Amino acid sequence: MRKIIVVCEGLHSHTIVAQPWKHAIELATRIKKLGTDVEIVSDRLRGEEENEEIRSVPIVRVKKKSFFLDANVLAKLLNQEEPSVVNWHCSDIWSSFYFSRLGKKTNFNIVWTLHSGPLTLSDVKSLSWQDILQLHVFWNNFVSAYFPKAMIRGWASLPSIKHIITLSERMAGKLVDFGISQEKITCIPSGVDVDVFRPSTESCDGSSILYFGPLSRFRGIDVLLAAYSEIRKRFPSSRLVILARGAKPDNHWIRKAASMQNLELVTGTLSQEEIIRYLRESSIIALPFKLWPQVECPSTVLEAMAIGKVVVTTSIGGVQEIVENGENGFVIPPNDSGRLASVILRLLNEPEEQGKIGRRARKHVERYYDWRVVTRNTMKVLSKCAS
């Protein structure tokens, strides 16, 4: 292939630590290392240069027109570059609207990578009324759910859309329900750097539990704290570490956690090296999500498994496609503090089982979620669709 252009709205130096931008920059970086010319096109924030580099990958900025990238400017740019293929990354199914706006303005092949999709009643059935009141922050995912299927099917079936990549089989199934041909869809999950996130040769504290990520009811922090109260009664020497990314000092959950015994609270944004250190020092990683609309393949789950840790998480989104219950981790129903406490207590009392499951988790990630595997599988699709 001569050149690949990756389009990913919202990709900036401060967003690439989170999905879906992390996926796009990781993929582009590795494609460049393979010797293929690659460039990322994204939106331009106030004060940003039109052209820059992030991790040695050229970034071209296009101004927005209202809520969307300016279709005329974007089409002109893509036509000038004449890429072999455009890999369009987005986190909402309704972003297929872009394809209709570009219409006859362009003449290139698109591979659409869809990171997440519409929320359905099954996705929110486990939420409490307090959680439901906060669902407005995911308005775009609900818009996707009520968009006419025929309209999205029409946009996704445009001649320029050669193929669609989803990050889970679950999302692939949703597209098929929209009437899009199964032959046009390939599932390629997100990845993790197994050379960076790797097990430690030193032993860890077998009674330490770790949670990392923003403090949010949707992430299940309320469920975890309730479970830990029960765990402490039956396993007093247990210890909970919370890496509270982005939490403010007056956060309700910070105040609640600070009142609990044997709980270490770490606030602020940690470096990747610091996060890895905390992961290695812990024995059980608790990620009791209630809702995960941002992406089908949570990087926190992959990172913990890559380090060889037992992950206790929930049956939401595409998590069940990553974690096989009882084999390389544990999957429990969301919003069930009793079940969470029960599973963690069992693991605390069986340190040898922690090691066995952690080693299986590492092997599973190496086989299916190593970024080299993800890049290779993605390149197969892009090469097949290149003009």
C-alpha positions in Angstrom: 0.0 0.0 0.0 1.2 3.5 -0.8 -0.5 5.4 2.0 -3.1 5.0 4.8 -5.0 7.9 6.3 -6.5 7.4 9.7 -9.5 9.7 10.4 -10.2 10.0 14.2 -12.1 13.0 15.5 -11.0 14.2 18.9 -7.5 12.8 18.8 -5.2 15.2 20.7 -2.0 14.8 22.8 -4.1 14.7 26.0 -6.7 12.2 24.7 -4.5 9.4 23.5 -4.4 7.8 26.9 -8.0 6.9 26.6 -10.1 5.0 24.0 -10.9 5.2 21.1 -8.0 7.6 20.5 -5.5 5.3 22.1 -6.5 2.6 19.7 -6.0 4.9 16.7 -2.6 6.2 17.7 -1.3 2.8 18.7 -2.4 1.4 15.4 -1.0 4.2 13.3 2.4 4.1 15.2 2.8 0.4 14.5 1.7 0.7 10.8 4.4 3.3 10.4 7.0 1.0 11.9 6.1 -1.6 9.4 7.2 0.8 6.7 3.8 2.0 5.4 3.2 5.7 5.0 0.4 6.7 7.5 -1.2 10.0 8.5 -3.9 10.9 11.0 -6.6 13.5 10.2 -8.5 14.9 13.2 -10.2 18.1 14.3 -8.4 21.3 15.3 -8.7 22.9 18.8 -8.2 26.5 19.4 -4.5 27.3 19.6 -3.4 24.0 17.9 -1.3 24.0 14.8 -2.7 22.7 11.5 0.0 20.2 11.3 2.0 18.4 14.0 3.3 15.0 15.1 2.2 12.7 17.9 4.6 9.8 18.5 6.2 10.5 15.2 2.9 10.1 13.3 1.9 13.2 11.2 -1.4 14.8 12.4 -3.3 17.0 10.0 -6.0 19.2 11.6 -9.3 20.1 10.0 -11.6 22.7 11.5 -15.1 21.8 12.6 -18.2 23.3 11.0 -20.9 23.3 13.6 -20.7 19.8 15.3 -18.9 18.1 12.4 -15.6 18.2 10.5 -16.0 20.4 7.5 -16.9 17.9 4.8 -15.7 20.1 2.0 -12.3 20.7 3.6 -12.0 17.1 4.6 -12.9 15.8 1.1 -10.4 18.2 -0.5 -7.7 17.0 1.8 -8.3 13.4 1.2 -8.5 13.8 -2.6 -5.1 15.7 -2.5 -3.5 13.0 -0.5 -4.8 10.1 -2.6 -4.5 7.4 0.0 -4.7 3.8 -0.8 -7.3 3.4 1.9 -8.9 5.5 4.6 -9.4 3.9 8.1 -12.2 5.9 9.7 -12.3 5.5 13.5 -15.3 6.6 15.5 -17.2 5.7 18.7 -20.8 6.2 17.5 -22.7 4.3 14.9 -24.5 7.5 13.8 -21.2 8.9 12.7 -21.9 7.0 9.5 -23.7 10.2 8.7 -20.2 11.5 7.7 -20.1 9.1 4.8 -23.3 10.4 3.2 -22.0 14.0 3.6 -18.8 13.2 1.8 -20.8 11.5 -0.9 -19.6 12.2 -4.4 -16.9 14.7 -3.1 -14.4 11.9 -2.8 -13.1 8.8 -4.6 -11.4 6.6 -2.2 -11.9 3.3 -0.2 -13.0 3.5 3.4 -12.6 0.9 6.2 -14.9 2.0 9.0 -13.6 1.0 12.5 -16.5 1.2 14.9 -15.5 1.3 18.6 -18.9 1.3 20.2 -22.5 1.6 19.3 -26.1 2.2 20.4 -27.2 1.6 24.0 -30.2 -0.7 24.4 -32.4 -1.5 27.3 -30.4 -4.6 28.1 -27.3 -2.4 28.6 -29.0 -0.3 31.3 -31.2 -2.8 33.0 -28.8 -3.2 36.0 -28.6 0.6 36.7 -30.2 2.1 39.8 -32.3 5.2 39.6 -29.3 7.3 40.7 -27.4 5.9 37.8 -30.2 6.5 35.3 -30.3 10.2 36.3 -26.7 10.5 35.0 -27.3 8.8 31.6 -27.6 12.1 29.8 -23.8 12.2 29.4 -24.2 9.3 27.0 -26.8 11.0 24.8 -25.0 10.2 21.6 -25.2 6.4 22.3 -29.0 6.8 22.8 -29.3 8.8 19.6 -27.6 5.9 17.8 -30.2 3.5 19.3 -33.1 5.5 17.8 -31.6 6.3 14.5 -33.6 4.7 11.6 -31.9 1.4 10.8 -32.6 1.8 7.1 -30.7 5.2 7.1 -27.6 3.8 8.8 -27.8 0.7 6.6 -27.8 2.9 3.6 -24.9 5.0 4.7 -22.8 1.9 5.7 -23.6 0.4 2.3 -22.2 3.2 0.2 -19.8 1.9 -2.4 -16.9 3.7 -0.8 -17.4 1.8 2.5 -15.5 -1.4 1.6 -15.4 -3.0 5.1 -16.4 -2.5 8.7 -14.2 -3.4 11.7 -15.8 -3.8 15.1 -14.1 -4.3 18.4 -16.4 -7.1 19.5 -18.6 -9.8 18.1 -21.4 -8.3 20.1 -21.2 -5.1 18.0 -20.8 -7.0 14.8 -24.1 -8.7 15.7 -25.8 -5.3 16.2 -24.7 -4.2 12.7 -26.1 -7.4 11.2 -29.4 -6.6 13.0 -29.3 -3.2 11.2 -29.3 -5.2 8.0 -25.6 -4.9 7.1 -24.1 -8.0 5.5 -22.0 -10.2 7.8 -19.5 -10.6 5.0 -18.7 -6.9 5.2 -17.8 -7.0 8.9 -14.7 -8.3 10.7 -14.2 -8.3 14.5 -10.7 -7.1 15.6 -10.5 -6.2 19.3 -8.3 -3.5 20.7 -4.9 -4.4 22.0 -2.3 -3.9 24.8 1.5 -3.6 24.7 2.5 -6.9 26.2 6.2 -5.8 26.2 5.3 -2.9 28.5 2.5 -4.5 30.5 4.2 -7.6 31.6 4.3 -9.7 34.8 6.9 -8.9 37.5 9.4 -11.6 38.7 8.9 -10.4 42.2 6.1 -11.7 44.5 3.2 -9.5 45.3 0.9 -9.0 48.3 -1.6 -11.8 48.0 -4.3 -9.8 49.9 -4.2 -6.6 47.9 -7.1 -5.6 45.7 -6.8 -2.8 43.1 -9.2 -0.6 41.3 -8.0 1.9 38.7 -9.9 4.4 36.6 -12.3 7.4 37.1 -14.5 7.3 40.2 -18.0 6.8 38.8 -21.1 4.9 39.6 -21.0 3.6 36.0 -17.6 2.1 36.7 -19.1 0.5 39.9 -17.1 2.3 42.5 -20.2 2.2 44.8 -20.5 -1.5 44.3 -16.8 -2.0 45.1 -16.8 0.0 48.3 -19.9 -1.9 49.5 -18.2 -5.2 48.7 -15.0 -4.2 50.4 -16.9 -3.5 53.6 -18.0 -7.1 53.6 -14.6 -8.4 52.7 -13.0 -6.6 55.6 -15.3 -8.4 58.0 -14.2 -11.8 56.9 -10.6 -11.0 55.8 -9.4 -8.2 58.0 -5.9 -8.2 56.5 -7.2 -7.4 53.0 -6.2 -4.1 51.5 -7.9 -2.0 48.8 -5.9 0.4 46.6 -7.9 2.9 44.5 -6.2 4.8 41.7 -8.7 7.6 41.2 -7.9 9.1 37.9 -9.2 12.6 37.5 -11.1 12.7 40.8 -11.4 16.1 42.6 -10.8 16.4 46.3 -14.5 17.1 47.0 -15.6 14.0 45.1 -18.3 12.0 47.1 -16.5 8.7 46.6 -13.1 10.2 47.7 -14.7 11.2 51.0 -16.4 7.9 51.4 -13.2 5.9 50.6 -11.1 8.0 52.9 -13.3 6.9 55.9 -12.5 3.2 55.3 -9.7 1.3 56.9 -6.9 -0.5 55.0 -7.7 1.6 51.9 -5.1 3.5 50.0 -6.4 6.3 47.8 -4.2 7.6 45.0 -5.5 10.7 43.2 -4.3 12.6 40.2 -3.1 11.4 36.9 -0.4 8.7 37.2 2.2 7.9 34.6 2.0 4.6 32.8 5.1 3.4 34.8 3.3 4.2 38.1 0.1 2.4 37.1 2.1 -0.7 36.1 3.9 -0.7 39.5 0.6 -0.6 41.3 -0.8 -3.4 39.1 2.2 -5.6 39.8 2.0 -5.0 43.6 -1.6 -6.1 43.7 -3.1 -9.6 43.5 -6.7 -9.0 42.4 -8.0 -6.3 40.0 -11.6 -5.4 40.6 -13.4 -3.6 37.7 -17.1 -4.0 38.5 -18.5 -1.9 35.6 -22.2 -1.3 35.4 -22.1 0.4 32.0 -19.3 0.8 29.4 -20.5 2.7 26.4 -17.3 4.3 25.3 -15.6 1.3 23.7 -16.3 -2.4 23.3 -12.9 -3.5 24.5 -11.8 -1.8 27.9 -8.1 -1.3 28.0 -8.0 -1.6 31.8 -9.1 -5.2 31.6 -6.5 -6.0 29.0 -3.7 -4.2 30.9 -4.4 -6.1 34.1 -4.6 -9.4 32.3 -1.3 -8.7 30.4 0.4 -8.2 33.8 -0.8 -11.6 34.8 -3.4 -10.6 37.3 -6.8 -12.0 38.2 -9.5 -9.6 37.0 -12.9 -9.7 38.6 -15.2 -7.7 36.3 -18.8 -7.7 35.0 -20.8 -9.0 32.1 -21.2 -5.8 30.2 -20.3 -4.8 26.7 -17.7 -7.0 25.1 -16.0 -7.9 28.3 -17.4 -11.5 28.2 -15.5 -12.0 24.9 -12.2 -11.1 26.7 -12.6 -12.8 30.1 -13.7 -16.4 30.3 -15.3 -16.9 33.7 -13.2 -19.1 36.0 -10.6 -19.7 33.3 -8.6 -16.4 32.9 -10.6 -14.2 35.2 -14.1 -13.8 36.7 -17.2 -12.3 35.2 -20.1 -11.5 37.6 -23.4 -9.7 37.1 -23.2 -5.9 37.3 -24.4 -4.1 40.4 -24.0 -7.1 42.7 -21.7 -6.3 45.6 -22.5 -9.6 47.4 -21.3 -11.6 44.4 -18.2 -9.4 44.0 -17.3 -9.8 47.7 -17.8 -13.6 47.4 -15.5 -14.0 44.4 -12.8 -11.8 45.9 -12.9 -13.6 49.3 -12.5 -16.9 47.5 -9.4 -15.7 45.7 -8.0 -14.1 48.8 -8.2 -17.5 50.5 -6.6 -19.3 47.5 -3.4 -17.5 46.5 -2.2 -20.4 44.3 -5.4 -20.1 42.3 -4.6 -16.4 41.8 -1.3 -17.3 40.2 -2.8 -20.0 37.9 -5.6 -17.8 36.6 -3.2 -14.8 36.2 -0.8 -16.9 34.1 -3.7 -18.1 31.9 -4.8 -14.4 31.5 -1.3 -13.4 30.3 -1.2 -16.2 27.7 -4.7 -15.3 26.5 -3.7 -11.7 26.0 -0.5 -12.6 24.2 -2.4 -14.8 21.8 -5.3 -12.5 20.9 -4.7 -8.9 22.1 -1.0 -8.2 21.6 -0.9 -5.0 19.5 1.3 -6.8 16.9 -1.6 -9.3 16.4 -4.2 -6.4 16.2 -2.0 -4.5 13.7 -1.4 -7.6 11.6 -5.1 -8.4 11.4 -6.1 -4.8 10.7 -3.5 -4.5 7.9 -5.0 -7.6 6.3 -8.3 -5.9 6.0 -6.8 -2.6 4.9 -4.7 -4.2 2.3 -7.6 -6.2 0.9 -9.7 -2.9 0.6 -6.9 -0.7 -0.7 -7.4 0.8 -4.2 
